[in-house]
Amino acid sequence: MTDGDAIDFAIVAYREEGIWQLHEIVDDVLDSVETLAAALRRFPGDGGALGVVAVDEDFFVLLRVAGASTRILLSDATAADEWELARSALEELDLPLPDEDDEQEPAGDLGLLADLGVNAMDLGLLLDDEDLYPDEMVSEIARKLGFGRLFDDAVGLTSA
């Protein structure tokens, strides 16, 4: 199975004139962090764009691009053993692949949303919650950033 076959969702969020906008990201840019970052740079945004891709209810990658800067957070570094997108995140972060006996832990920049109201400690605590699926974690992040309802509607978390 390729990463593309297992994508739960791929969303870009950005603020335009202070209002959050959300759009789906097309599958052909989800092969690597590099292609995803390039695609995110096409979106206007007051402070850049956030891209989030969740794979197989296993992990998510959160990218924040602004100009030439790309900040990366991988929710579970052990996902790099199975998934190309997670592996590319570790490569971009210049981190080694996990060992077989490594425990789940995030990799990357826990502070990438601090200026938007989600500090590194809160993000770390959220990622440590083993009872939450990636979509639930991202929903909580989106809520704290101010676009929770838009996100939930976009990925189908809203009850009918």
N, C-alpha and C positions, 0 to 999 in steps of 0.2 A: 504494500500500500504506500502511495506517495503522500507527502504532507498535504498536497492539494486535495486529495480524496478525504482527508480527515479534518479539514478546517471546520470548526464550529462557527466562527464568525471572524470577519476582518473589517474593522471600522476605523475611519479617520474622524477625529473631532478637532475642531478649531473654533476660535472666537473671531467673529467678524463684527466690528463695531460693538464689541462687548456682548454679543449674543452667540451662544454655542450653536454650531452647525455640525451635523453628523452625516456621513455618507459611507456606503459600503466601498470596500477596496476590491478591485478586480483580482481574480486568482492569478493572473500571469505575472504579478509582481511579488508573489508571496514565497518565492524560492529561497530568498536570502534576505538578511538584514540590509544588505547593500541595495538591492533592487527595491525593497520596501521603502527605505529612506529616500531614494531618488523619487519615487512616486509621491511620497508625502510632501516633498518640496514644491510640488505643483499646486498645492492648496494654499490659498491666501490665509492669513491668520495674523491677529494682532501680536501674538507671541509665538508664532510657529504653529506646528500641527502635532497632534498626538495620534499615533497609530497603534492599534491593539489587535493582535491576532491570537485567537485561542485555538488549540489543536487537540482533538480527540478527548475532550474533557480531562486532559492531562496537564496542560501548562498553557501559559500565555507569554507573549513577548509584547512589551510596551516600548515604543520608540517615541522620542520627542525630538523633532527636528526644528531648527531655527537657523536659517542661513546655511552655512557650511557645518554647523554643529549638529551632531547626532548623539543623543544620550539613550542608553539602552538599559532595560531591566528585563531579565528572564526570570519568570516566577519559580522555575525549578531547573537547576543546572543538570540534574540527572536525566532530563528529557533529551539531552544531546546524544545519549547512547542510541536513541531510536529515531530521532527526528532531525531532518536536515536544517530546518529553520532554527531550532534550538542550538544545533552545532554551529551554525553561522553566527549566532549571537555570541557564543563563547569565543569564536575566532575573532570577531570584531572587538570584543572586550580584552583580547589577548590573554585568555584564561585557558588552563589545561582542561582537557576532557575529563569527566569524572571517572573515578574508579568504580568497579562493580559494587563495592561495599559502602560507597558514599551515601549519606542520607540526603533526602530532599532538602534543598536550601536555595534561596534566590541567588542570582548573580547579577552584578551590574550596579547601576546607580539608584540606590534607594531614595536619594534626595532629588530626583528629577522633577518631582511635582511640588517641592517645598514652597516655591514662590506662588503656587496656585492654591495653597491651603492644605496640602497633604504632606506632612513632614516625614522624614525617613523613619522615625521610630513607629509612627502609626502605620506606615506602609509595611514595615517589617513585621509588626504584630499581625496585620491582616494576612500577610503571606504565610505566616506560621500557623494559621488556623486550619488544621487538617480536616475539619468538618465541612469546609467550603469548597465547592467546585470553582474552576477558573472563571466561569461566567458570573458566579455570585461574587467573587472577589472583585472583578472588574466593575460589576454593578455598584458595589459599595464605593469603589474609587470614584466612579462617575457621579454618584450621589454627592460625595464630598466636594467634587469639583463644580457641581451645579448643573449637570446634564443627565442625572440618573434616570428620569422618566424617558427622555429621548433615547437613551441607551437601551433601557429595558424594552421599549417599544420596538426598537430596531432589531434586537436579537430574540424577541419573542418571550421575554421574561414576564411581561405584563399579563395578569389574569384577565380572562374575558369577562 
